Amino acid sequence: MPSLRTSYWKDDGFMQKFIFGLVLKCLVLALVASPVYAQAKKAKVGDRIGAWTFQCQAISADQNVCALVQAVLNKKTNKQVMRAVIRSVGAGKAQKMGLFITLPLGIFLAPGVAGKVDEGKQFSFVLQACREGGCEAAIELDSKLQKAMKSGKTLVVGFKTSAGADAVGIPLSLNGITAGLAALK
């Protein structure tokens, strides 16, 4: 009398097919999860990554700077209210990630510009300059802020238009930020 194990193998090949299918699935999963597969899906200029757009700009003959960009438009006028850019700055060991925003001219500069991810702790942007295209502010995307953004849904950027005015908060979608930051690396 054959054992149960032997009868399965000799029968109609059920166990052989089952094992073969299992091994095949494991190989496919290993391939999909491998760095080689991930590199094959590198972001290209103009790709949408959630709410962000992947863009690159040449800064020299052999060097590009790539960034994630998101523009927030006024729904009534279709004019840009805010633009956010995430990119690296510096070189070598001094290289860091930064979040740069451009707000409309006419903001009240004294209180500065603040940000907040969902219900997290408020942080301050550093005002850089106000030019014809708007007022620019920036903050370093350290690991703590990156972690908050990756787990968050919305980053609200706040500012005032005058001393006595209420703060204006402009929401920025964080949809796709995890994949976008990975594409920048």
RAMO-V463199 format. One record per residue. N is the residue number from 1. RES is the residue in one letter. PHI is phi in whole degrees, -180 to 180 (none if undefined). PSI is psi in whole degrees, 0 to 359 (none if undefined). OMEGA is omega in degrees with one decimal (none if undefined). Layout:
n:N res:RES phi:PHI psi:PSI omega:OMEGA
n:N res:RES phi:PHI psi:PSI omega:OMEGA
//
This chain:
n:1 res:M phi:none psi:125 omega:-178.4
n:2 res:P phi:-74 psi:152 omega:177.7
n:3 res:S phi:-74 psi:166 omega:179.7
n:4 res:L phi:-61 psi:319 omega:-179.1
n:5 res:R phi:-61 psi:315 omega:-179.5
n:6 res:T phi:-66 psi:320 omega:-177.7
n:7 res:S phi:-66 psi:326 omega:178.2
n:8 res:Y phi:-66 psi:316 omega:-177.7
n:9 res:W phi:-69 psi:324 omega:-176.7
n:10 res:K phi:-84 psi:338 omega:-174.3
n:11 res:D phi:-59 psi:238 omega:-177.1
n:12 res:D phi:-98 psi:15 omega:178.8
n:13 res:G phi:84 psi:16 omega:-178.2
n:14 res:F phi:-55 psi:308 omega:-177.6
n:15 res:M phi:-66 psi:323 omega:178.3
n:16 res:Q phi:-63 psi:316 omega:178.5
n:17 res:K phi:-65 psi:319 omega:180.0
n:18 res:F phi:-62 psi:311 omega:179.9
n:19 res:I phi:-63 psi:314 omega:179.4
n:20 res:F phi:-59 psi:315 omega:179.1
n:21 res:G phi:-63 psi:319 omega:179.0
n:22 res:L phi:-64 psi:314 omega:178.6
n:23 res:V phi:-62 psi:318 omega:179.5
n:24 res:L phi:-63 psi:317 omega:178.2
n:25 res:K phi:-63 psi:318 omega:178.5
n:26 res:C phi:-62 psi:319 omega:178.4
n:27 res:L phi:-64 psi:318 omega:178.7
n:28 res:V phi:-64 psi:316 omega:177.9
n:29 res:L phi:-62 psi:319 omega:179.1
n:30 res:A phi:-64 psi:321 omega:179.2
n:31 res:L phi:-67 psi:315 omega:-178.7
n:32 res:V phi:-65 psi:323 omega:-177.9
n:33 res:A phi:-83 psi:353 omega:-175.7
n:34 res:S phi:-74 psi:152 omega:177.6
n:35 res:P phi:-60 psi:328 omega:-179.9
n:36 res:V phi:-61 psi:315 omega:179.1
n:37 res:Y phi:-65 psi:319 omega:-179.2
n:38 res:A phi:-63 psi:321 omega:179.9
n:39 res:Q phi:-68 psi:329 omega:-179.5
n:40 res:A phi:-67 psi:340 omega:-178.8
n:41 res:K phi:-103 psi:36 omega:179.0
n:42 res:K phi:-61 psi:147 omega:178.9
n:43 res:A phi:-70 psi:145 omega:176.6
n:44 res:K phi:-115 psi:156 omega:178.8
n:45 res:V phi:-54 psi:130 omega:179.4
n:46 res:G phi:93 psi:350 omega:178.7
n:47 res:D phi:-64 psi:140 omega:173.7
n:48 res:R phi:-91 psi:128 omega:176.3
n:49 res:I phi:-122 psi:91 omega:-173.6
n:50 res:G phi:66 psi:234 omega:-179.9
n:51 res:A phi:-86 psi:359 omega:-174.7
n:52 res:W phi:-105 psi:156 omega:174.5
n:53 res:T phi:-117 psi:133 omega:178.4
n:54 res:F phi:-85 psi:122 omega:-179.7
n:55 res:Q phi:-133 psi:151 omega:176.5
n:56 res:C phi:-133 psi:151 omega:178.0
n:57 res:Q phi:-138 psi:135 omega:177.6
n:58 res:A phi:-73 psi:130 omega:175.6
n:59 res:I phi:-111 psi:349 omega:172.2
n:60 res:S phi:-158 psi:180 omega:-176.9
n:61 res:A phi:-62 psi:331 omega:-177.3
n:62 res:D phi:-126 psi:20 omega:-178.8
n:63 res:Q phi:-140 psi:133 omega:176.6
n:64 res:N phi:-118 psi:152 omega:170.8
n:65 res:V phi:-116 psi:124 omega:-179.7
n:66 res:C phi:-107 psi:152 omega:-175.3
n:67 res:A phi:-151 psi:162 omega:169.0
n:68 res:L phi:-101 psi:133 omega:-175.8
n:69 res:V phi:-129 psi:139 omega:174.6
n:70 res:Q phi:-142 psi:126 omega:176.8
n:71 res:A phi:-106 psi:136 omega:176.2
n:72 res:V phi:-106 psi:123 omega:-176.6
n:73 res:L phi:-107 psi:148 omega:171.5
n:74 res:N phi:-72 psi:123 omega:-175.0
n:75 res:K phi:-66 psi:332 omega:-179.1
n:76 res:K phi:-80 psi:317 omega:-174.8
n:77 res:T phi:-101 psi:346 omega:-176.6
n:78 res:N phi:63 psi:22 omega:177.0
n:79 res:K phi:-96 psi:149 omega:-179.9
n:80 res:Q phi:-68 psi:129 omega:177.2
n:81 res:V phi:-101 psi:323 omega:-179.6
n:82 res:M phi:-152 psi:148 omega:175.0
n:83 res:R phi:-130 psi:132 omega:178.8
n:84 res:A phi:-117 psi:137 omega:179.5
n:85 res:V phi:-133 psi:129 omega:174.6
n:86 res:I phi:-114 psi:123 omega:179.8
n:87 res:R phi:-156 psi:167 omega:177.3
n:88 res:S phi:-86 psi:152 omega:175.2
n:89 res:V phi:-133 psi:153 omega:-178.9
n:90 res:G phi:84 psi:182 omega:-179.4
n:91 res:A phi:-142 psi:157 omega:177.1
n:92 res:G phi:61 psi:225 omega:-179.2
n:93 res:K phi:-70 psi:340 omega:-179.9
n:94 res:A phi:-86 psi:359 omega:-177.9
n:95 res:Q phi:-70 psi:133 omega:-179.7
n:96 res:K phi:-138 psi:164 omega:175.0
n:97 res:M phi:-96 psi:144 omega:178.7
n:98 res:G phi:-135 psi:152 omega:173.5
n:99 res:L phi:-111 psi:119 omega:-178.4
n:100 res:F phi:-115 psi:129 omega:178.4
n:101 res:I phi:-122 psi:149 omega:174.9
n:102 res:T phi:-121 psi:122 omega:-179.8
n:103 res:L phi:-111 psi:163 omega:-179.0
n:104 res:P phi:-67 psi:155 omega:173.0
n:105 res:L phi:-62 psi:153 omega:177.1
n:106 res:G phi:100 psi:6 omega:176.3
n:107 res:I phi:-76 psi:152 omega:177.4
n:108 res:F phi:-81 psi:117 omega:-170.2
n:109 res:L phi:-77 psi:331 omega:-172.7
n:110 res:A phi:-54 psi:310 omega:-179.2
n:111 res:P phi:-78 psi:348 omega:179.5
n:112 res:G phi:79 psi:200 omega:-177.5
n:113 res:V phi:-125 psi:134 omega:-178.9
n:114 res:A phi:-122 psi:162 omega:176.9
n:115 res:G phi:-138 psi:160 omega:179.7
n:116 res:K phi:-157 psi:128 omega:176.8
n:117 res:V phi:-93 psi:119 omega:-178.3
n:118 res:D phi:47 psi:237 omega:-179.4
n:119 res:E phi:-102 psi:21 omega:-177.8
n:120 res:G phi:-75 psi:189 omega:-178.8
n:121 res:K phi:-75 psi:138 omega:178.7
n:122 res:Q phi:-73 psi:146 omega:176.9
n:123 res:F phi:-134 psi:163 omega:-177.4
n:124 res:S phi:-110 psi:137 omega:170.8
n:125 res:F phi:-85 psi:157 omega:174.6
n:126 res:V phi:-99 psi:120 omega:177.4
n:127 res:L phi:-68 psi:133 omega:-177.7
n:128 res:Q phi:-99 psi:302 omega:-177.2
n:129 res:A phi:-169 psi:158 omega:171.3
n:130 res:C phi:-115 psi:124 omega:-178.9
n:131 res:R phi:-126 psi:184 omega:-179.9
n:132 res:E phi:-55 psi:324 omega:-177.7
n:133 res:G phi:-83 psi:353 omega:179.6
n:134 res:G phi:137 psi:181 omega:179.8
n:135 res:C phi:-97 psi:132 omega:-174.7
n:136 res:E phi:-107 psi:138 omega:177.2
n:137 res:A phi:-138 psi:157 omega:-176.3
n:138 res:A phi:-147 psi:159 omega:172.6
n:139 res:I phi:-150 psi:146 omega:175.5
n:140 res:E phi:-73 psi:135 omega:175.8
n:141 res:L phi:-90 psi:80 omega:177.7
n:142 res:D phi:-72 psi:175 omega:-175.2
n:143 res:S phi:-61 psi:325 omega:-179.5
n:144 res:K phi:-66 psi:315 omega:-179.9
n:145 res:L phi:-71 psi:322 omega:176.2
n:146 res:Q phi:-60 psi:317 omega:179.8
n:147 res:K phi:-63 psi:316 omega:179.1
n:148 res:A phi:-62 psi:317 omega:-179.7
n:149 res:M phi:-67 psi:321 omega:-179.9
n:150 res:K phi:-66 psi:328 omega:-179.5
n:151 res:S phi:-95 psi:354 omega:-177.6
n:152 res:G phi:-94 psi:173 omega:178.4
n:153 res:K phi:-109 psi:325 omega:-174.5
n:154 res:T phi:-142 psi:139 omega:170.3
n:155 res:L phi:-110 psi:121 omega:178.0
n:156 res:V phi:-101 psi:128 omega:177.1
n:157 res:V phi:-104 psi:125 omega:-175.4
n:158 res:G phi:-119 psi:147 omega:177.7
n:159 res:F phi:-159 psi:170 omega:176.3
n:160 res:K phi:-114 psi:154 omega:176.9
n:161 res:T phi:-98 psi:343 omega:174.5
n:162 res:S phi:-159 psi:170 omega:-175.5
n:163 res:A phi:-59 psi:318 omega:-176.5
n:164 res:G phi:-92 psi:359 omega:-175.9
n:165 res:A phi:-81 psi:154 omega:172.6
n:166 res:D phi:-71 psi:155 omega:178.3
n:167 res:A phi:-68 psi:143 omega:175.3
n:168 res:V phi:-101 psi:132 omega:178.4
n:169 res:G phi:-116 psi:124 omega:179.5
n:170 res:I phi:-110 psi:118 omega:-179.3
n:171 res:P phi:-79 psi:142 omega:178.3
n:172 res:L phi:-124 psi:125 omega:-178.2
n:173 res:S phi:-71 psi:137 omega:176.2
n:174 res:L phi:-102 psi:12 omega:177.5
n:175 res:N phi:-62 psi:122 omega:178.5
n:176 res:G phi:90 psi:2 omega:-174.4
n:177 res:I phi:-64 psi:324 omega:-179.2
n:178 res:T phi:-64 psi:310 omega:179.1
n:179 res:A phi:-66 psi:323 omega:179.8
n:180 res:G phi:-65 psi:315 omega:178.6
n:181 res:L phi:-65 psi:323 omega:177.0
n:182 res:A phi:-65 psi:322 omega:179.7
n:183 res:A phi:-67 psi:329 omega:179.3
n:184 res:L phi:-72 psi:335 omega:-179.3
n:185 res:K phi:-84 psi:none omega:none
//
